């Protein structure tokens, strides 16, 4: 792909949007076919099981690590230039926001990325919850909730004017990240073999991780040839959901990677669902489920912006470049989800027995 020629033809902003669209389509197809979901993996783990959902999440995570860290070792990608590493991170935001997001994704029955994928397959519950998530994320970014987010995020931030590189902080060799990815992939494949998960689903689970690496590679390549500074970023759904919402509401909004990413995920997931005949309209079963899902979406919207990213943005994208706050946020999301499932869903199931 001749990036310079594309920039000269359509401009830097539209080129970034095209890259976001491509990344989103790959992610949407792979996520829909693999049924990738952190919430499902956390719930499965909370109930003492290591089955297909955990295997899919581990394979996605490991694939992103292998591709991103492999590119870094080959000199094709510089993680220090990524947006998540170039700015200070918030330890307090990662802890509080991660816990809130973990609680919210269990209540809403899916993380923000999963809601977007399901919405494109006709799930009206996810449409409603996804819109609530986007609105709250925008409020947390620059609206009524922004002052509270700033105060909580400012309680404890990383030093040095940038995020913490875990590999450097732990004095690990350059190949440690790649090696961890290979080891995690081996664990995922072992679980997959025990659960007899089909190769098709495993390939698509790897595709989700590849989409994250693809986003990093495309935005990094664009940043190297663009005249104006271009952020090096990849797949996440907190900021992009808010930015995409404002793009369609504000005539002064500009095209960027985020604005292409969200429609790309919708197109990819919708096309995949139609081809596999899995497109089906679904709604809320009752009012209590609707209230629960909407409340969960509110927690996710604020939690994601406070934590610096969603389950994908922190858990896979930020994790793949070993950003310290991303790993902490991911850990807290797991904790929040596990505790919520144990106190809410498992307790409710026990009460009905």
C-alpha atoms as one frame of an Amber mdcrd trajectory, in Angstrom:
protein
   0.000   0.000   0.000   1.420   3.366  -1.038   0.444   5.491   1.942   1.915
   8.708   0.567  -0.083   8.371  -2.653  -3.241   7.725  -0.643  -2.595  10.783
   1.531  -2.041  12.950  -1.537  -5.279  11.685  -3.013  -7.693  11.958  -0.060
  -5.768  13.668   2.798  -4.309  12.535   6.109  -7.535  12.476   8.153  -9.519
  10.426   5.620  -6.543   8.077   5.243  -6.565   7.481   8.991 -10.323   6.836
   8.801  -9.785   4.309   6.000  -7.182   2.537   8.128  -9.652   2.511  11.012
 -12.325   1.090   8.711 -10.024  -1.717   7.558  -8.998  -2.537  11.118 -12.614
  -2.462  12.279 -13.827  -4.804   9.534 -11.157  -7.365  10.395 -11.992  -7.068
  14.078 -15.755  -7.263  13.487 -15.581 -10.429  11.379 -13.128 -12.156  13.720
 -14.935 -11.181  16.925 -18.330 -12.246  15.594 -17.118 -15.623  14.389 -14.981
 -16.399  17.449 -17.511 -15.041  19.997 -14.617 -13.294  21.745 -15.687 -11.662
  25.020 -13.797 -10.788  28.208 -17.024 -10.836  30.232 -17.778 -14.405  29.166
 -14.210 -15.509  29.939 -14.263 -13.862  33.375 -17.625 -15.432  34.251 -16.423
 -18.842  33.116 -13.305 -18.457  35.257 -15.363 -17.253  38.253 -17.389 -20.453
  38.085 -14.275 -22.621  38.256 -14.123 -23.523  34.587 -11.352 -23.212  31.997
 -13.227 -23.889  28.792 -13.812 -22.393  25.361 -14.397 -18.778  26.392 -11.185
 -18.578  28.421  -9.296 -20.300  25.608 -10.581 -17.822  23.018  -9.647 -14.834
  25.172  -6.161 -16.203  25.880  -5.578 -16.942  22.199  -6.656 -13.434  21.210
  -4.431 -11.870  23.844  -1.445 -14.035  22.947  -1.830 -13.383  19.217  -1.744
  -9.647  19.802   1.383 -10.047  21.939   3.153 -12.181  19.347   2.377  -9.905
  16.391   3.042  -6.592  18.157   6.150  -7.683  20.030   7.436  -9.510  16.975
   7.087  -6.331  14.909   8.882  -4.396  17.629  11.799  -6.852  17.652  12.080
  -6.564  13.861  12.128  -2.771  14.058   8.794  -2.434  12.255   7.010  -0.815
  15.186   8.082   1.452  18.036   5.796   1.011  21.019   7.282   4.082  22.715
   5.567   6.227  20.077   2.155   4.746  20.798  -0.385   7.076  22.320  -0.847
   4.959  25.440   2.896   5.032  26.176   3.648   8.632  25.180   1.381  10.243
  27.783   1.172   9.819  31.574  -1.047   6.981  32.735  -3.279   6.968  35.797
  -2.821   4.223  38.365  -5.867   5.407  40.305  -7.894   5.570  37.092  -6.828
   2.057  36.159  -7.892   0.690  39.549 -11.189   2.524  39.994 -12.137   2.578
  36.329 -11.128  -1.039  35.806 -13.261  -2.227  38.725 -16.260  -0.179  37.541
 -15.880  -1.496  34.011 -15.651  -5.078  35.251 -18.850  -4.682  37.259 -20.584
  -2.976  34.350 -19.741  -5.549  31.709 -21.229  -8.356  33.812 -24.416  -6.365
  34.431 -24.670  -5.409  30.740 -23.803  -8.977  29.671 -20.915  -7.892  27.478
 -18.030  -5.445  27.281 -18.297  -2.415  25.006 -16.622  -4.167  22.093 -18.872
  -7.203  22.415 -21.964  -4.980  22.581 -20.949  -3.327  19.307 -20.423  -6.685
  17.604 -23.747  -8.051  18.882 -25.621  -4.881  17.915 -24.605  -5.469  14.301
 -26.109  -8.970  14.443 -29.567  -7.676  15.371 -29.272  -7.691  19.163 -31.401
  -4.697  20.176 -30.339  -5.063  23.813 -26.807  -4.327  22.728 -27.948  -1.394
  20.582 -29.546   0.298  23.603 -26.680  -0.519  25.965 -24.114   0.526  23.371
 -25.750   3.915  22.872 -25.867   4.473  26.640 -22.193   3.528  26.821 -21.257
   5.987  24.052 -23.209   8.861  25.606 -21.717   8.314  29.073 -18.245   7.966
  27.559 -18.681  11.339  25.836 -19.965  12.884  29.084 -16.889  11.505  30.840
 -14.570  12.795  28.138 -15.738  16.387  27.874 -19.147  16.667  29.520 -20.671
  16.743  32.977 -18.697  13.763  34.232 -15.319  15.031  32.993 -14.396  16.930
  36.225 -15.037  13.821  38.336 -12.991  11.693  35.936 -10.127  14.198  36.055
 -10.122  14.275  39.856 -10.099  10.501  40.203  -7.491  10.042  37.482  -5.260
  12.675  39.043  -5.032  10.943  42.415  -2.113   8.786  41.325  -0.370   9.080
  37.954   2.769   7.593  36.446   5.995   9.545  36.795   8.287  10.873  34.088
   5.583  12.321  31.850   4.781   8.984  30.195   3.283   5.592  30.949   5.275
   2.791  32.537   6.861   0.216  30.215   6.557  -3.012  32.185   9.321  -4.782
  30.262  11.803  -2.013  31.021  10.601  -1.545  34.596  11.121  -5.254  35.333
  14.489  -5.242  33.507  13.362  -8.011  31.174  15.046  -8.736  27.830  13.516
  -7.364  24.627  12.211 -10.765  23.602  10.333 -11.339  26.893   7.057  -9.956
  25.553   7.195 -12.148  22.454   8.072 -15.187  24.565   5.159 -14.517  26.916
   2.862 -14.384  23.901   4.088 -17.759  22.654   3.696 -19.328  26.102   0.174
 -17.928  26.492  -0.755 -19.221  23.047   0.461 -22.691  24.045  -1.787 -22.617
  27.128  -4.732 -21.460  25.016  -4.172 -24.227  22.466  -3.879 -26.827  25.244
  -7.245 -25.759  26.692  -8.706 -25.677  23.175  -7.558 -29.237  22.500  -9.129
 -30.455  25.753 -12.391 -28.698  24.922 -12.261 -29.848  21.283 -12.704 -26.318
  19.947 -12.843 -26.249  16.161  -9.937 -24.792  14.206 -12.212 -22.271  12.526
 -13.055 -20.610  15.825  -9.402 -20.608  16.857  -8.376 -18.952  13.598 -10.947
 -16.198  14.088  -9.913 -15.765  17.742  -6.386 -15.188  16.476  -7.866 -12.747
  13.978  -9.072 -10.507  16.794  -5.521 -10.236  18.108  -4.238  -9.692  14.577
  -6.693  -6.799  14.138  -5.105  -5.078  17.143  -1.635  -5.519  15.646  -2.938
  -4.308  12.282  -4.250  -1.104  13.848  -0.887  -0.447  15.493   0.980  -1.104
  12.236  -1.245   1.091  10.062  -1.308   4.105  12.385   2.445   3.797  13.017
   3.153   3.736   9.283   0.890   6.757   8.795   2.614   8.683  11.585   5.963
   8.212   9.846   4.899   9.964   6.627   2.194  12.426   7.711   2.897  16.154
   7.811   0.822  16.774  10.932   1.387  14.697  14.092  -0.760  11.561  13.928
  -1.459   9.482  17.055  -0.264   5.882  16.974  -3.230   3.884  18.264  -5.220
   0.720  17.706  -8.488  -0.933  18.670 -10.409   0.448  21.629 -14.066   1.395
  22.041 -14.284   4.053  24.734 -12.865   7.120  22.978 -13.863   5.927  19.478
 -17.491   5.369  20.506 -17.675   8.910  21.875 -15.836  10.392  18.884 -17.978
   8.525  16.371 -21.147   9.672  18.121 -19.984  13.296  17.977 -18.938  12.938
  14.343 -22.549  12.294  13.386 -23.862  15.019  15.705 -21.330  17.805  15.108
 -20.755  19.173  11.617 -17.315  20.453  12.657 -16.015  16.988  13.563 -13.170
  15.630  11.463 -12.385  12.219  10.039  -9.857  10.168  11.993  -8.965   6.565
  12.808 -11.640   6.319  15.521 -14.417   7.411  13.185 -13.542   4.645  10.724
 -13.018   1.963  13.387 -16.532   1.783  14.849 -18.413   1.634  11.502 -15.837
  -0.931  10.344 -16.639  -3.217  13.274 -20.348  -2.875  12.558 -19.871  -3.675
   8.853 -17.601  -6.630   9.569 -19.864  -8.144  12.199 -23.024  -7.524  10.177
 -21.538  -9.083   7.044 -20.294 -12.096   8.970 -23.665 -12.610  10.667 -25.494
 -12.405   7.353 -23.165 -14.870   5.641 -23.478 -17.370   8.491 -27.225 -16.745
   8.854 -26.799 -15.672  12.463 -28.462 -12.283  12.085 -31.495 -12.243  14.356
 -33.423  -9.482  16.093 -33.454  -9.883  19.870 -34.801  -7.653  22.627 -34.878
  -7.379  26.411 -36.677 -10.219  28.172 -38.144  -7.915  30.845 -37.838  -4.478
  32.430 -35.425  -5.606  35.133 -32.980  -6.872  32.524 -33.215  -3.564  30.687
 -32.508  -1.581  33.870 -29.590  -3.866  34.706 -28.065  -3.580  31.238 -28.399
   0.184  31.065 -26.869   0.624  34.525 -24.015  -1.647  33.486 -23.479   0.434
  30.345 -23.272   3.601  32.484 -20.600   2.017  34.680 -18.673   0.854  31.620
 -18.848   4.252  29.928 -17.422   6.116  32.895 -15.083   3.302  33.914 -13.560
   2.971  30.460 -12.786   6.675  30.158 -11.360   6.727  33.683  -9.249   3.615
  33.094  -7.918   4.927  29.792  -9.629   2.274  27.709 -12.136  -0.569  27.605
 -11.610  -4.323  27.881 -10.133  -4.309  24.372  -8.305  -0.995  24.637  -6.584
  -1.925  27.889  -6.805  -5.691  27.909  -5.485  -6.396  24.428  -4.330  -3.181
  22.753  -2.604  -1.540  25.730  -1.494  -4.908  27.060   0.244  -5.761  23.790
   2.673  -2.831  24.238   3.081  -3.572  27.970   1.685  -0.269  29.205   1.694
  -0.500  33.009  -1.687   1.094  33.609  -3.299  -1.072  30.912  -2.215  -4.278
  32.644  -3.429  -2.949  35.995  -6.771  -1.931  34.492  -7.155  -5.352  32.890
  -6.470  -7.062  36.225  -9.069  -4.876  37.952 -11.613  -5.608  35.195 -11.192
  -9.325  35.845 -11.589  -8.765  39.599 -14.675  -6.568  39.166 -16.289  -9.072
  36.814 -15.517 -12.117  38.944 -16.805 -10.546  42.163 -19.963  -9.262  40.467
 -20.747 -12.652  38.964 -20.253 -14.327  42.350 -22.358 -11.795  44.280 -25.104
 -11.184  41.708 -25.532 -13.909  39.115 -24.291 -16.942  41.043 -26.238 -15.843
  44.116 -29.389 -15.424  41.999 -28.908 -18.862  40.417 -28.418 -20.455  43.837
 -31.595 -18.815  45.114 -33.678 -20.346  42.296 -32.451 -23.874  42.946
